[in-house]
Amino acid sequence: MKNRITLFCLLAFLCFIPNAVAQCTTATNGLFPATTYTPNCSGNYETLTSQSYTGEYSNVNVIANKQYSFSSSVTNDYITVTNATGTVVYASGTQPVIWDSGSTTGVIRYYLHSNASCASEQVERSRYIRCADASNCVPPSNLAVSNITSNSCKMTWTAASPVPSSNYDIYIVTTDSAPNANSTPTLFSTTNLTTSISLNVAAGTTYYYWIRSNCGATTGAWISGGNFTTPSTLACNGAIYGLYPDATFTPACTGSTEQIVADAYAVEYSNVNVLSNKQYTFRSSVSTDFITITNATGTAVLASGLTPLTWLSGTNSGVVRYHLNANSSCGTQNSNRVRSITCATIASCNVPTQLFYDGLTSTTNNIAWTAPNPVPSNGYIYCYSTINDPFSASTITGTATDTFAVLSNLSPNTTYYFWVKSNCGVTQTDWVSGGSFTTFPASGCNEPTQLFYDGLTSTTNNIAWTAPNPVPSNGYIYCYSTINDPFSASAITGTATDTFAVLTNLSPNTTYYFWVKSNCGTTQTDWVSGGSFTTYPASGCNEPTQLFYDGLTSTSNNIAWTAPNPVPSNGYIYCYSTVNDPFSASAITGTATDTFAVLTNLSPNTTYYFWVKSNCGATQTDWVSGGSFSTQTLAIDTFSMDKVKLYPNPVNDVLNISLDKEITGVSIYNLLGQEVLSKSINSNETSIDVADLTTGTYLIKATSNNEVKTLKIVKQ
C-alpha cells in the first residue's frame, strides 16, 4: 500500500485545480512522488516510482538536447508531458512517449492517465523514464518507392552515417498524417544494414510513407518519402515477389527462344524491352503458368493467357512487364521455373480486294474476291449479316481456302451485307466490305439484277443483266429512251429470251436511259433501271470508257479501258499520281496503242489515282478518271503480270500463253461473267483454239499454284 496521504477538496473555495489545456493535464490524485526526479541520462530506463496511480503527475528535472522516453508498466496508459505549470503540452500519447527536449531545461510535468479519455484509478503501476543523447541518431536519406504493382512495391533509401545500432523504422499509411516521435512504426527493416525492403500493398490505393533511424536508446527524426498509388487489380498484374531479375531484358529478335532466367518464381515479373511490329512469344517451363503482359507501370494489360502467350507488339515499343503466375487465379509459387521469350518478325498479311457477288437467288448467293500477294497462309474468313456491322451479334462467319464462298439458307427478299478478311495464322487483316445485296422474293416473278452495258459506239450499244431465280418463263422486256422515264412516249421497247440485247439506230452524242423487267407470262416485274450511257459523236476524237485495274501488287498494277468508236488514230495517253489531279507536278504519263498499260516502280502501301485519254493526232480528249487504288504492303511478288505472255492479242484462231513456271489451268470468260472455255494445262506454255469464239472482248484467268491472274484479250 502506498505510504502517502491523498487529499480531497471538500469545498470549492478551499482548493484550486488548473484547467486542462489538452491531452490529459488533470491530476485528481495529485503530485507523486513529492520530490522532483532527475534522470542520470545513461541511456537506460530508470524507475521513477513503482507505486504510481493514474490521474497524477510527477515533476522531472530535464536538460537541453536530450531525448526522453516516458513509459508505464500498464500497456494502455496515456502519458502527457507539459511545462512546469501544466499550461503547455510538449508531447502526449499512449505509452511509451518520446520527447526531444531541444532547448528546454528545468522542471517538467509527467502526467499519467488510464486512457486517452484522461481516466484515473488508484491501482499501482511502475512509472519509467529514459534519457539519452538525441544528436547521435542520424536519419537515412533518399527514401523512394519503385517496382510498384497492384499488390507489391520496393522501398529503398540511403543508409545513415553512422549506421543506426538497431534498424530502421518505417511508417506507411493511407492518410497524409505525418508521424511524430511517439508514433508506432508500421514495420521495421530486418537489420540496420538493410537499405531496401519489399512490401505487400493493396491495389488501387494511395500510400504516404516515412522512415527514421532506430539507435536503440534513441530514435532519429522521421524523413518523408512522399506518396505513391498502386495500380488497380487487372488480369494478374501483381507481383508479391517483386521484380526479377533487376536488369531489363532485351531480346535479340532472331526468331530463336531466349532464356531470361532459370530460377523464376510465380508471382513476380521481369522488365522486357520490346520493338514495334514484332511477334513476341512468352513461355514458362511450367505448363499451367499464367502470363500477363502490361505496360511499364502495370496499369494496362496488353495480353494475358496460359503459357505460351503470343503477342503482336504493333505500335508498342520500350519497356513492358512480363508477369508470371501459377494459374489464372494469380496463384503464388516460390519454386524455380524457366522464364523465356521469342521475338520474331511478323509476316505480311494483306487484305483481299475487288469483292463481288454472283448467282443470287431467294435463299443463296456466291461471294468472291481477288487474292492479295502474298496469299494468306490460313485462307480467308468471311461474314455476312442483315446489319451493316461485321461485329454485330447476328453476324454469321465462315472460312475459305479459295477466293469464293457460297452463302446458303438466306432469307428471301432480305438485304445482306458481307465482308472478307485474310487469315495469316497469328495475324488477321481488318474486314473488307463487299457492300450489300438483296435476295429475291421466295417465289413468283423476280426482277433481273446487275444491269450494265458494253460495246458502246456512236449508234449502237449492248445492254446485259443477270437472270433472277427462277428464270422468268417468258424472258425479258427492255426499253430505252432519251427521257429518264420508261413510260415516256419516246421509249423504245423490245424483248429478249437471253440476258442481253443489242440497241441499234441510236443517235450519236446522245444520252440514253435503259430498263429491263422480267416477263412471267401473266405477271411482269417493275422496271429495273440500268442507268444511262452517252453515245459517241458521229466522228472525231472520243473518250475511252470503263476504266479498271487488275493484278495489283506492292509495286505494280495493270490499268485497262474500253476503246471508243472510232478507235483513236494515235492510241492513248495515260497518267497516274499520288495526288488526285492529272495536271499535278507529280503526275507520271505514258502512251499505249492497246487498251491497257502496266504501271511499275510504284511505292508500297500508297494510294494512286489514274486517268486515260484518247490521242487522235491533232486533237485529244479530256482525261477520263479511273478512280484510285492502294498498293499492297511490300512483299515478294512471286507471280507478277509481266511474267505472263499472251500472244497474239488481238487473236483470230490460236492464242498462245506462257509463264516462267507451271500453269495449272486457263479459263476464258465473256464480259457477262460466263465461262466460255476452260482447259487444264500443267505446263509452262500452251496453245488454245479460240476460233469458235464470237468477236469481242474476253477475260483470261491463268492459274498457277493457287495464284490467279486475269488478263484481257480481243477476239477478231
Buried (B, 14 or more C-beta within 10 A) or exposed (E): EBEEEEEEEEEEEEEEEEEBBEBBBBBBBBEBBEEBBBBEBEBEBBEBBEBBBBBBBBBBEBBEEBBBBBBBBBEEBBBBBBBBEBEBBBBBBBBBBBBBBEEBEEBBBBBBBBBBEBBBBEEBBBBBBBBBBBEBBBBBEEBBBEBBBBBBBBBBBEBBEEBBBBBBBBBBBEEEEEBEBBBEBBEBBEEBEBBEBBBEBEBEEEBBBBBBBBBBBBBBEBBBBEEBEBBEBBBBBBBBBBBBBEEBBBBEBEEEBBEBBEEBBBBBBBBBEBBEEBBBBBBBBBEBBBBBBBBBEBBEBBBBBEBBBBBBBEEBEEBBBBBBBBBBEBBBBEEEBBBBBBBBEBBBBBBBBBBBBEBBBBBBBBBBBBBBBBBBEBBBBBBBBBEEEBEEEEBBEEEBEEBBBEBEEBEBEBEBBBBBBBBBEBBBBEBBEBEBBBBBBEEEBBBBBBBBBBBBBBBBBBBBBBBBBBBBEBBBBBBBBBEEEBEEEEBBEEEBEEBBBEBEEBEBEBEBBBBBBBBBEEEBBEBBEBEBBBBBBEEBBBBBBBBBBBBBBBBBBBBBBBBBBBBBEBBBBBBBBBEEEBEEEEBBEEEBEBBBBBBEEBEBEEEBBBBBBBBBEEEBBEBBEBEBBBBBBBBEBBBBBEBBEBEEBEBEBEBBBBBEEEBBBBBBBBBBEEEBBEBEBEEEEBEBEBEEBEEBBBBBBBBBEEBBBBBBBBBE
